[in-house]
Amino acid sequence: MRTNETSQPELFTKEFTQNPYPVYEKLRENNPIFKIMFPNGEFGWMITRYEDAVEVLKDNRFSKDMVKLFGPDQQNIFVHNMLFADPPDHRRLRGLVQKAFTPRTIEGMRSHIQQIADDLLDNLDSPDKMNLIDEFAFPLPIIVISEILGVPVEDQDKFRLWSNSIIDATSDVPVEVFEQHIQEFTDYLNAWFAKTRVETGDDLISQLVMAEEAGEQLTEEELISVVALLIIAGHETTVNLIGNGVLALLEHPEQRDLLISKPELIHNAVEEMLRYNGPVEFSTSRWASEDIDFHGHQIAKGELVIVALDSADRDEQKFKDADVFDITREKSPHLAFGKGIHLCLGAPLARLEGEIAISTLLRRFPDMQLQEDVHELEWRPGMIVRGLKEIPVKFK
């Protein structure tokens, strides 16, 4: 692939998706900041080194607000939330939901999340095997976020369909299918909001609807966008944290055995899983709000900038033995949840769900093994998440 600067290794191929880390290593060494055409056909800049990544993620000259930069024609249901807002709107929108995701609030959910994990494993289709994603990694976080928001758990399959379509929109999802799923998702949320206005409860959606009714704080577009973000982001990260984390343990049996013998290492282990093969491969979009000279590269106003988070977290200049999976590694300043004001709101919840899910799996199925060769596993397409479509495992 050739850009307007220099030749790059082949990106976004099936081989790259299977294992992007050798490509990232070459990029960090030879061309860590470069311009490229992304899978959606848009040209932009990719940042691959850790220190550069942190700088971009914290620099307010790289804006998240595409409507402010490019006008109202850029609007869709996903741009009116804290993920795609700059201050002061960001602070206002984040403040509306932040109290539901504080570490103290999330810690209070520990026993309930443990019960959900146990119930899922108690009710597997087979005593000898399972598809880790479908039967455990996906339902656990979707049950949790559904309960927080107040939407029916029985709708979880709809959420998965819509979420996958939206997250993987940069791949080969047909435009008409994507638009249909967006419309279905929007219709669903509007119907749920209407019901909530009549039957207000203690859930987060009720709180957000009440904030909208009070005026000034939340517009109708913001209400839809914030809830859509919470539903999607509230489970996508954790699904792939659990899946990628278990895969790392199965590929490194000495680390799995160490964690089984020393379960108190689970917190360190989850942090290493987040660093080693993180669930969010690329940051969401940022755009230069002005002409920027970034380490000798001229980034023009309006140009797209993407941070390769998983590359930054394998940067040898920041992490010793970066390609080694080591659950005894000291807690690292990885970027799996981002950095700066857009640090993932749900990070405490994802961490807790990951710790409980993986600890419970190892306790109940210490001899768990992959049913297929690791190279035969299929990774999801798209430009945001890094996760497997399926992980078939056996217990005996």
C-alpha positions as a Markdown table, in Angstrom:
| # | Residue | x | y | z |
|---|---|---|---|---|
| 1 | Met | 0.0 | 0.0 | 0.0 |
| 2 | Arg | 1.4 | 3.4 | -0.9 |
| 3 | Thr | 0.5 | 6.7 | 0.7 |
| 4 | Asn | 1.3 | 10.2 | -0.2 |
| 5 | Glu | 4.4 | 10.0 | 2.1 |
| 6 | Thr | 6.1 | 6.6 | 2.0 |
| 7 | Ser | 5.4 | 3.0 | 1.3 |
| 8 | Gln | 3.6 | 1.1 | 4.1 |
| 9 | Pro | 3.3 | -2.6 | 5.0 |
| 10 | Glu | 0.0 | -4.0 | 3.9 |
| 11 | Leu | -2.7 | -3.1 | 6.3 |
| 12 | Phe | -6.3 | -4.2 | 7.0 |
| 13 | Thr | -5.8 | -7.5 | 5.2 |
| 14 | Lys | -7.0 | -10.9 | 6.6 |
| 15 | Glu | -3.4 | -11.6 | 7.5 |
| 16 | Phe | -3.0 | -8.3 | 9.3 |
| 17 | Thr | -6.2 | -8.8 | 11.2 |
| 18 | Gln | -5.1 | -12.2 | 12.3 |
| 19 | Asn | -1.8 | -10.8 | 13.8 |
| 20 | Pro | -1.2 | -7.0 | 13.3 |
| 21 | Tyr | 1.7 | -6.8 | 15.7 |
| 22 | Pro | 4.7 | -7.5 | 13.4 |
| 23 | Val | 3.3 | -4.8 | 11.1 |
| 24 | Tyr | 3.0 | -2.4 | 14.0 |
| 25 | Glu | 6.5 | -3.1 | 15.1 |
| 26 | Lys | 7.8 | -2.2 | 11.6 |
| 27 | Leu | 5.7 | 1.0 | 11.5 |
| 28 | Arg | 6.9 | 2.1 | 15.0 |
| 29 | Glu | 10.5 | 1.7 | 13.8 |
| 30 | Asn | 10.3 | 3.1 | 10.3 |
| 31 | Asn | 7.3 | 5.4 | 9.9 |
| 32 | Pro | 5.3 | 5.8 | 13.2 |
| 33 | Ile | 3.2 | 8.8 | 11.9 |
| 34 | Phe | 1.8 | 8.4 | 8.4 |
| 35 | Lys | -1.0 | 9.1 | 6.1 |
| 36 | Ile | -3.1 | 6.3 | 4.8 |
| 37 | Met | -6.5 | 5.4 | 3.2 |
| 38 | Phe | -8.7 | 3.7 | 5.7 |
| 39 | Pro | -11.1 | 0.8 | 4.8 |
| 40 | Asn | -14.0 | 3.3 | 4.5 |
| 41 | Gly | -12.1 | 5.1 | 1.7 |
| 42 | Glu | -11.2 | 8.2 | 3.9 |
| 43 | Phe | -7.6 | 9.4 | 4.0 |
| 44 | Gly | -6.2 | 10.2 | 7.5 |
| 45 | Trp | -3.2 | 9.9 | 9.8 |
| 46 | Met | -2.3 | 6.9 | 11.9 |
| 47 | Ile | -0.3 | 7.2 | 15.1 |
| 48 | Thr | 1.5 | 4.0 | 16.3 |
| 49 | Arg | 4.1 | 4.9 | 19.0 |
| 50 | Tyr | 3.0 | 5.2 | 22.7 |
| 51 | Glu | 4.3 | 8.7 | 23.4 |
| 52 | Asp | 2.8 | 10.1 | 20.2 |
| 53 | Ala | -0.5 | 8.3 | 21.0 |
| 54 | Val | -0.8 | 9.9 | 24.4 |
| 55 | Glu | 0.0 | 13.3 | 23.0 |
| 56 | Val | -2.8 | 13.0 | 20.4 |
| 57 | Leu | -5.3 | 11.6 | 22.9 |
| 58 | Lys | -4.7 | 14.5 | 25.3 |
| 59 | Asp | -4.3 | 17.4 | 22.8 |
| 60 | Asn | -7.5 | 19.4 | 22.5 |
| 61 | Arg | -6.5 | 20.6 | 19.1 |
| 62 | Phe | -7.6 | 17.1 | 17.9 |
| 63 | Ser | -11.3 | 17.5 | 18.0 |
| 64 | Lys | -14.0 | 14.9 | 18.5 |
| 65 | Asp | -16.9 | 17.1 | 17.4 |
| 66 | Met | -17.4 | 16.4 | 13.7 |
| 67 | Val | -20.6 | 18.5 | 13.6 |
| 68 | Lys | -18.7 | 21.5 | 14.9 |
| 69 | Leu | -16.0 | 21.0 | 12.3 |
| 70 | Phe | -17.9 | 20.0 | 9.3 |
| 71 | Gly | -21.5 | 21.2 | 9.8 |
| 72 | Pro | -24.9 | 19.7 | 10.5 |
| 73 | Asp | -24.8 | 17.5 | 7.4 |
| 74 | Gln | -22.5 | 15.2 | 9.3 |
| 75 | Gln | -25.1 | 14.4 | 12.0 |
| 76 | Asn | -26.2 | 10.9 | 12.8 |
| 77 | Ile | -27.6 | 9.2 | 16.0 |
| 78 | Phe | -24.1 | 8.5 | 17.3 |
| 79 | Val | -22.5 | 11.9 | 17.3 |
| 80 | His | -24.4 | 13.6 | 20.1 |
| 81 | Asn | -22.7 | 11.9 | 23.1 |
| 82 | Met | -19.6 | 12.5 | 25.2 |
| 83 | Leu | -17.5 | 10.3 | 22.9 |
| 84 | Phe | -17.9 | 12.8 | 20.1 |
| 85 | Ala | -18.0 | 16.0 | 22.0 |
| 86 | Asp | -15.5 | 18.6 | 23.0 |
| 87 | Pro | -15.7 | 20.7 | 26.2 |
| 88 | Pro | -18.0 | 22.1 | 27.5 |
| 89 | Asp | -20.6 | 19.7 | 26.0 |
| 90 | His | -18.4 | 16.7 | 26.8 |
| 91 | Arg | -18.4 | 17.6 | 30.5 |
| 92 | Arg | -22.1 | 18.1 | 30.6 |
| 93 | Leu | -22.9 | 14.9 | 28.8 |
| 94 | Arg | -20.4 | 12.8 | 30.7 |
| 95 | Gly | -21.6 | 14.2 | 34.0 |
| 96 | Leu | -25.2 | 12.9 | 33.4 |
| 97 | Val | -24.1 | 9.3 | 33.4 |
| 98 | Gln | -20.9 | 9.3 | 35.4 |
| 99 | Lys | -22.3 | 8.5 | 38.8 |
| 100 | Ala | -23.6 | 5.2 | 37.5 |
| 101 | Phe | -20.1 | 4.1 | 36.6 |
| 102 | Thr | -18.0 | 5.2 | 39.6 |
| 103 | Pro | -15.6 | 2.6 | 41.0 |
| 104 | Arg | -17.6 | 2.5 | 44.3 |
| 105 | Thr | -20.9 | 2.0 | 42.5 |
| 106 | Ile | -19.4 | -0.7 | 40.3 |
| 107 | Glu | -17.8 | -2.5 | 43.2 |
| 108 | Gly | -21.2 | -2.7 | 44.8 |
| 109 | Met | -22.2 | -4.9 | 41.8 |
| 110 | Arg | -19.5 | -7.5 | 42.4 |
| 111 | Ser | -21.7 | -10.2 | 44.0 |
| 112 | His | -24.5 | -9.8 | 41.4 |
| 113 | Ile | -22.0 | -10.0 | 38.5 |
| 114 | Gln | -20.6 | -13.1 | 40.1 |
| 115 | Gln | -24.1 | -14.6 | 40.2 |
| 116 | Ile | -24.6 | -13.8 | 36.5 |
| 117 | Ala | -21.3 | -15.5 | 35.7 |
| 118 | Asp | -22.2 | -18.6 | 37.7 |
| 119 | Asp | -25.7 | -18.9 | 36.2 |
| 120 | Leu | -24.3 | -18.7 | 32.7 |
| 121 | Leu | -21.8 | -21.5 | 33.3 |
| 122 | Asp | -24.5 | -23.5 | 35.2 |
| 123 | Asn | -26.7 | -23.5 | 32.1 |
| 124 | Leu | -24.3 | -24.3 | 29.3 |
| 125 | Asp | -25.8 | -26.3 | 26.4 |
| 126 | Ser | -23.1 | -28.9 | 26.9 |
| 127 | Pro | -21.1 | -30.1 | 30.0 |
| 128 | Asp | -18.0 | -30.7 | 27.8 |
| 129 | Lys | -17.6 | -27.7 | 25.6 |
| 130 | Met | -18.9 | -24.2 | 24.7 |
| 131 | Asn | -18.5 | -21.3 | 22.3 |
| 132 | Leu | -16.9 | -18.9 | 24.8 |
| 133 | Ile | -18.1 | -15.8 | 23.0 |
| 134 | Asp | -21.8 | -16.8 | 22.4 |
| 135 | Glu | -22.4 | -18.6 | 25.7 |
| 136 | Phe | -20.4 | -16.5 | 28.1 |
| 137 | Ala | -18.3 | -13.5 | 27.0 |
| 138 | Phe | -21.2 | -11.8 | 25.2 |
| 139 | Pro | -24.2 | -12.5 | 27.5 |
| 140 | Leu | -22.5 | -11.5 | 30.7 |
| 141 | Pro | -21.8 | -7.8 | 29.9 |
| 142 | Ile | -25.0 | -7.4 | 28.0 |
| 143 | Ile | -27.0 | -8.6 | 31.0 |
| 144 | Val | -25.2 | -6.2 | 33.2 |
| 145 | Ile | -25.5 | -3.1 | 31.0 |
| 146 | Ser | -29.2 | -4.0 | 30.3 |
| 147 | Glu | -29.9 | -4.0 | 34.0 |
| 148 | Ile | -28.1 | -0.7 | 34.6 |
| 149 | Leu | -30.0 | 0.9 | 31.8 |
| 150 | Gly | -33.4 | -0.7 | 32.4 |
| 151 | Val | -33.9 | -2.4 | 29.1 |
| 152 | Pro | -35.1 | -6.0 | 28.8 |
| 153 | Val | -32.4 | -8.7 | 28.8 |
| 154 | Glu | -34.5 | -10.7 | 26.4 |
| 155 | Asp | -33.7 | -8.1 | 23.8 |
| 156 | Gln | -29.9 | -8.9 | 24.0 |
| 157 | Asp | -29.8 | -10.6 | 20.6 |
| 158 | Lys | -31.2 | -7.5 | 19.0 |
| 159 | Phe | -28.5 | -5.4 | 20.7 |
| 160 | Arg | -25.8 | -7.8 | 19.4 |
| 161 | Leu | -27.1 | -7.6 | 15.8 |
| 162 | Trp | -27.3 | -3.9 | 15.9 |
| 163 | Ser | -24.1 | -3.4 | 17.7 |
| 164 | Asn | -22.1 | -5.7 | 15.4 |
| 165 | Ser | -23.5 | -3.9 | 12.4 |
| 166 | Ile | -22.5 | -0.5 | 13.7 |
| 167 | Ile | -19.1 | -1.4 | 15.1 |
| 168 | Asp | -18.2 | -3.3 | 11.9 |
| 169 | Ala | -19.6 | -0.6 | 9.6 |
| 170 | Thr | -16.1 | 0.0 | 8.0 |
| 171 | Ser | -16.0 | -3.6 | 6.7 |
| 172 | Asp | -18.2 | -5.3 | 4.2 |
| 173 | Val | -21.6 | -4.7 | 5.9 |
| 174 | Pro | -23.9 | -3.6 | 3.0 |
| 175 | Val | -25.1 | 0.0 | 3.3 |
| 176 | Glu | -28.7 | -0.9 | 3.2 |
| 177 | Val | -28.3 | -3.4 | 6.0 |
| 178 | Phe | -26.4 | -0.9 | 8.1 |
| 179 | Glu | -29.1 | 1.7 | 7.5 |
| 180 | Gln | -31.9 | -0.8 | 8.4 |
| 181 | His | -30.2 | -1.7 | 11.6 |
| 182 | Ile | -29.7 | 2.0 | 12.5 |
| 183 | Gln | -33.4 | 2.6 | 11.9 |
| 184 | Glu | -34.4 | -0.4 | 14.0 |
| 185 | Phe | -32.1 | 0.6 | 16.8 |
| 186 | Thr | -33.5 | 4.2 | 16.8 |
| 187 | Asp | -37.1 | 3.0 | 16.7 |
| 188 | Tyr | -36.5 | 0.6 | 19.6 |
| 189 | Leu | -34.9 | 3.4 | 21.7 |
| 190 | Asn | -37.7 | 5.9 | 20.9 |
| 191 | Ala | -40.3 | 3.3 | 21.9 |
| 192 | Trp | -38.5 | 2.6 | 25.1 |
| 193 | Phe | -38.1 | 6.2 | 26.0 |
| 194 | Ala | -41.9 | 6.7 | 25.4 |
| 195 | Lys | -42.6 | 3.8 | 27.8 |
| 196 | Thr | -40.2 | 5.2 | 30.3 |
| 197 | Arg | -41.9 | 8.6 | 30.3 |
| 198 | Val | -45.1 | 6.9 | 31.4 |
| 199 | Glu | -43.5 | 4.4 | 33.8 |
| 200 | Thr | -40.4 | 6.0 | 35.3 |
| 201 | Gly | -38.1 | 3.7 | 37.3 |
| 202 | Asp | -34.8 | 3.8 | 39.1 |
| 203 | Asp | -32.7 | 2.8 | 36.1 |
| 204 | Leu | -30.3 | 5.0 | 34.2 |
| 205 | Ile | -32.6 | 5.5 | 31.2 |
| 206 | Ser | -35.3 | 6.8 | 33.5 |
| 207 | Gln | -32.7 | 9.3 | 35.0 |
| 208 | Leu | -31.7 | 10.4 | 31.5 |
| 209 | Val | -35.3 | 10.9 | 30.3 |
| 210 | Met | -36.1 | 12.8 | 33.5 |
| 211 | Ala | -33.0 | 15.0 | 32.8 |
| 212 | Glu | -34.4 | 15.7 | 29.3 |
| 213 | Glu | -37.8 | 16.5 | 30.6 |
| 214 | Ala | -36.3 | 19.0 | 33.0 |
| 215 | Gly | -34.9 | 20.9 | 30.0 |
| 216 | Glu | -31.5 | 22.4 | 29.3 |
| 217 | Gln | -29.5 | 19.3 | 30.1 |
| 218 | Leu | -30.3 | 16.8 | 27.3 |
| 219 | Thr | -31.8 | 17.1 | 23.9 |
| 220 | Glu | -33.8 | 14.3 | 22.2 |
| 221 | Glu | -30.8 | 13.7 | 19.9 |
| 222 | Glu | -28.4 | 13.5 | 22.8 |
| 223 | Leu | -30.7 | 11.1 | 24.7 |
| 224 | Ile | -30.7 | 8.7 | 21.8 |
| 225 | Ser | -27.0 | 9.0 | 21.2 |
| 226 | Val | -25.9 | 8.6 | 24.8 |
| 227 | Val | -28.1 | 5.5 | 25.4 |
| 228 | Ala | -26.9 | 4.0 | 22.1 |
| 229 | Leu | -23.3 | 4.6 | 23.1 |
| 230 | Leu | -23.9 | 3.0 | 26.5 |
| 231 | Ile | -25.5 | -0.1 | 25.1 |
| 232 | Ile | -22.8 | -0.6 | 22.5 |
| 233 | Ala | -19.7 | 0.4 | 24.5 |
| 234 | Gly | -21.2 | -1.2 | 27.6 |
| 235 | His | -20.6 | -4.6 | 26.3 |
| 236 | Glu | -18.3 | -4.5 | 23.3 |
| 237 | Thr | -15.1 | -3.8 | 25.3 |
| 238 | Thr | -15.8 | -6.5 | 27.9 |
| 239 | Val | -16.8 | -9.2 | 25.3 |
| 240 | Asn | -13.4 | -8.8 | 23.7 |
| 241 | Leu | -11.5 | -8.4 | 27.0 |
| 242 | Ile | -12.8 | -11.8 | 28.1 |
| 243 | Gly | -12.3 | -13.4 | 24.7 |
| 244 | Asn | -8.8 | -12.0 | 24.0 |
| 245 | Gly | -7.8 | -12.6 | 27.7 |
| 246 | Val | -8.8 | -16.2 | 27.7 |
| 247 | Leu | -7.1 | -16.8 | 24.4 |
| 248 | Ala | -3.9 | -15.3 | 25.7 |
| 249 | Leu | -4.0 | -17.7 | 28.7 |
| 250 | Leu | -4.7 | -20.7 | 26.4 |
| 251 | Glu | -1.7 | -19.7 | 24.2 |
| 252 | His | 0.5 | -19.3 | 27.3 |
| 253 | Pro | -0.3 | -22.3 | 29.5 |
| 254 | Glu | 2.4 | -21.4 | 32.0 |
| 255 | Gln | 0.7 | -18.1 | 32.7 |
| 256 | Arg | -2.7 | -19.9 | 33.0 |
| 257 | Asp | -1.2 | -22.3 | 35.5 |
| 258 | Leu | 0.3 | -19.4 | 37.4 |
| 259 | Leu | -3.0 | -17.6 | 37.6 |
| 260 | Ile | -4.8 | -20.8 | 38.7 |
| 261 | Ser | -2.2 | -21.3 | 41.5 |
| 262 | Lys | -2.2 | -17.6 | 42.5 |
| 263 | Pro | -5.8 | -16.3 | 41.9 |
| 264 | Glu | -4.8 | -13.1 | 43.6 |
| 265 | Leu | -3.0 | -12.1 | 40.4 |
| 266 | Ile | -6.2 | -11.7 | 38.6 |
| 267 | His | -6.2 | -7.9 | 38.7 |
| 268 | Asn | -2.6 | -7.8 | 37.3 |
| 269 | Ala | -3.6 | -10.4 | 34.7 |
| 270 | Val | -6.5 | -8.4 | 33.4 |
| 271 | Glu | -4.3 | -5.3 | 33.0 |
| 272 | Glu | -1.8 | -7.4 | 31.1 |
| 273 | Met | -4.6 | -8.8 | 28.9 |
| 274 | Leu | -5.7 | -5.2 | 28.1 |
| 275 | Arg | -2.2 | -4.3 | 27.2 |
| 276 | Tyr | -1.1 | -7.4 | 25.3 |
| 277 | Asn | -4.0 | -7.8 | 22.9 |
| 278 | Gly | -6.4 | -5.0 | 23.8 |
| 279 | Pro | -10.2 | -5.2 | 23.0 |
| 280 | Val | -10.2 | -1.8 | 21.2 |
| 281 | Glu | -7.6 | -1.8 | 18.4 |
| 282 | Phe | -8.0 | 1.8 | 17.2 |
| 283 | Ser | -9.2 | 5.0 | 18.8 |
| 284 | Thr | -12.4 | 6.6 | 17.6 |
| 285 | Ser | -12.0 | 9.4 | 15.1 |
| 286 | Arg | -10.4 | 12.8 | 15.8 |
| 287 | Trp | -9.9 | 15.7 | 13.4 |
| 288 | Ala | -7.4 | 18.5 | 13.4 |
| 289 | Ser | -9.3 | 21.6 | 14.4 |
| 290 | Glu | -6.5 | 23.7 | 12.9 |
| 291 | Asp | -3.3 | 23.2 | 10.9 |
| 292 | Ile | -0.9 | 21.3 | 13.2 |
| 293 | Asp | 2.8 | 20.6 | 12.9 |
| 294 | Phe | 3.0 | 17.3 | 14.7 |
| 295 | His | 6.6 | 16.1 | 15.0 |
| 296 | Gly | 7.4 | 17.4 | 11.6 |
| 297 | His | 4.3 | 16.1 | 9.9 |
| 298 | Gln | 1.9 | 18.8 | 8.6 |
| 299 | Ile | -1.6 | 17.8 | 9.6 |
| 300 | Ala | -4.1 | 20.1 | 7.9 |
| 301 | Lys | -7.3 | 21.4 | 9.5 |
| 302 | Gly | -10.1 | 18.9 | 9.1 |
| 303 | Glu | -7.8 | 15.9 | 8.5 |
| 304 | Leu | -8.6 | 12.6 | 10.3 |
| 305 | Val | -6.3 | 11.2 | 13.0 |
| 306 | Ile | -6.5 | 7.7 | 14.3 |
| 307 | Val | -4.4 | 6.2 | 17.2 |
| 308 | Ala | -3.5 | 2.5 | 16.9 |
| 309 | Leu | -4.0 | 1.7 | 20.5 |
| 310 | Asp | -2.8 | -1.9 | 20.3 |
| 311 | Ser | 0.4 | -0.8 | 18.6 |
| 312 | Ala | 1.1 | 1.8 | 21.3 |
| 313 | Asp | 0.6 | -0.9 | 24.0 |
| 314 | Arg | 3.3 | -3.0 | 22.4 |
| 315 | Asp | 5.8 | -0.1 | 22.1 |
| 316 | Glu | 9.2 | -1.4 | 23.2 |
| 317 | Gln | 10.2 | 2.2 | 24.2 |
| 318 | Lys | 7.5 | 2.1 | 26.9 |
| 319 | Phe | 7.0 | -1.5 | 27.9 |
| 320 | Lys | 9.9 | -3.9 | 28.6 |
| 321 | Asp | 9.6 | -7.1 | 26.6 |
| 322 | Ala | 6.5 | -5.7 | 25.1 |
| 323 | Asp | 5.7 | -8.8 | 23.1 |
| 324 | Val | 5.8 | -11.1 | 26.1 |
| 325 | Phe | 2.5 | -11.9 | 27.9 |
| 326 | Asp | 3.4 | -11.7 | 31.6 |
| 327 | Ile | 0.6 | -11.5 | 34.2 |
| 328 | Thr | 3.2 | -10.6 | 36.9 |
| 329 | Arg | 4.0 | -7.4 | 35.0 |
| 330 | Glu | 3.6 | -4.3 | 37.2 |
| 331 | Lys | 0.4 | -2.4 | 36.5 |
| 332 | Ser | 1.1 | -0.6 | 33.2 |
| 333 | Pro | -0.1 | 2.7 | 31.8 |
| 334 | His | -1.7 | 1.0 | 28.8 |
| 335 | Leu | -4.1 | 2.8 | 26.5 |
| 336 | Ala | -6.8 | 0.1 | 26.2 |
| 337 | Phe | -9.3 | 2.6 | 27.7 |
| 338 | Gly | -7.9 | 5.6 | 26.0 |
| 339 | Lys | -6.4 | 8.7 | 27.8 |
| 340 | Gly | -7.4 | 12.2 | 28.7 |
| 341 | Ile | -10.9 | 13.5 | 29.0 |
| 342 | His | -12.3 | 10.7 | 26.8 |
| 343 | Leu | -10.9 | 7.9 | 29.0 |
| 344 | Cys | -13.5 | 5.2 | 28.9 |
| 345 | Leu | -16.4 | 5.9 | 31.3 |
| 346 | Gly | -17.0 | 2.1 | 31.7 |
| 347 | Ala | -13.4 | 1.1 | 32.5 |
| 348 | Pro | -14.2 | 0.1 | 36.1 |
| 349 | Leu | -17.1 | -2.0 | 35.0 |
| 350 | Ala | -15.2 | -3.7 | 32.2 |
| 351 | Arg | -12.3 | -4.5 | 34.6 |
| 352 | Leu | -14.6 | -6.0 | 37.2 |
| 353 | Glu | -16.5 | -8.0 | 34.7 |
| 354 | Gly | -13.2 | -9.3 | 33.2 |
| 355 | Glu | -11.8 | -10.2 | 36.6 |
| 356 | Ile | -15.0 | -12.1 | 37.6 |
| 357 | Ala | -15.5 | -13.8 | 34.3 |
| 358 | Ile | -11.9 | -15.1 | 33.8 |
| 359 | Ser | -11.5 | -16.1 | 37.5 |
| 360 | Thr | -14.7 | -18.0 | 37.4 |
| 361 | Leu | -13.8 | -19.8 | 34.2 |
| 362 | Leu | -10.4 | -20.9 | 35.5 |
| 363 | Arg | -11.9 | -22.0 | 38.8 |
| 364 | Arg | -14.6 | -24.1 | 37.2 |
| 365 | Phe | -12.7 | -25.3 | 34.1 |
| 366 | Pro | -9.0 | -25.3 | 34.9 |
| 367 | Asp | -8.3 | -27.7 | 32.0 |
| 368 | Met | -10.1 | -25.7 | 29.4 |
| 369 | Gln | -8.5 | -26.0 | 25.9 |
| 370 | Leu | -9.1 | -24.6 | 22.4 |
| 371 | Gln | -11.1 | -27.0 | 20.1 |
| 372 | Glu | -9.5 | -25.5 | 17.0 |
| 373 | Asp | -6.1 | -24.4 | 15.9 |
| 374 | Val | -5.6 | -20.8 | 17.0 |
| 375 | His | -4.7 | -19.9 | 13.4 |
| 376 | Glu | -8.2 | -21.1 | 12.2 |
| 377 | Leu | -10.0 | -18.7 | 14.5 |
| 378 | Glu | -11.7 | -15.8 | 12.7 |
| 379 | Trp | -11.2 | -12.2 | 13.9 |
| 380 | Arg | -14.0 | -9.7 | 13.5 |
| 381 | Pro | -13.5 | -7.1 | 10.7 |
| 382 | Gly | -13.8 | -3.4 | 11.2 |
| 383 | Met | -11.8 | -0.5 | 12.4 |
| 384 | Ile | -12.5 | -0.3 | 16.2 |
| 385 | Val | -12.7 | -3.5 | 18.2 |
| 386 | Arg | -10.3 | -6.4 | 18.2 |
| 387 | Gly | -12.1 | -9.6 | 19.0 |
| 388 | Leu | -12.8 | -13.1 | 17.7 |
| 389 | Lys | -16.2 | -14.1 | 16.2 |
| 390 | Glu | -16.1 | -17.4 | 18.0 |
| 391 | Ile | -13.8 | -19.2 | 20.5 |
| 392 | Pro | -14.8 | -22.9 | 20.7 |
| 393 | Val | -13.3 | -24.5 | 23.9 |
| 394 | Lys | -13.6 | -27.9 | 25.5 |
| 395 | Phe | -13.4 | -28.8 | 29.2 |
| 396 | Lys | -12.3 | -32.5 | 29.1 |
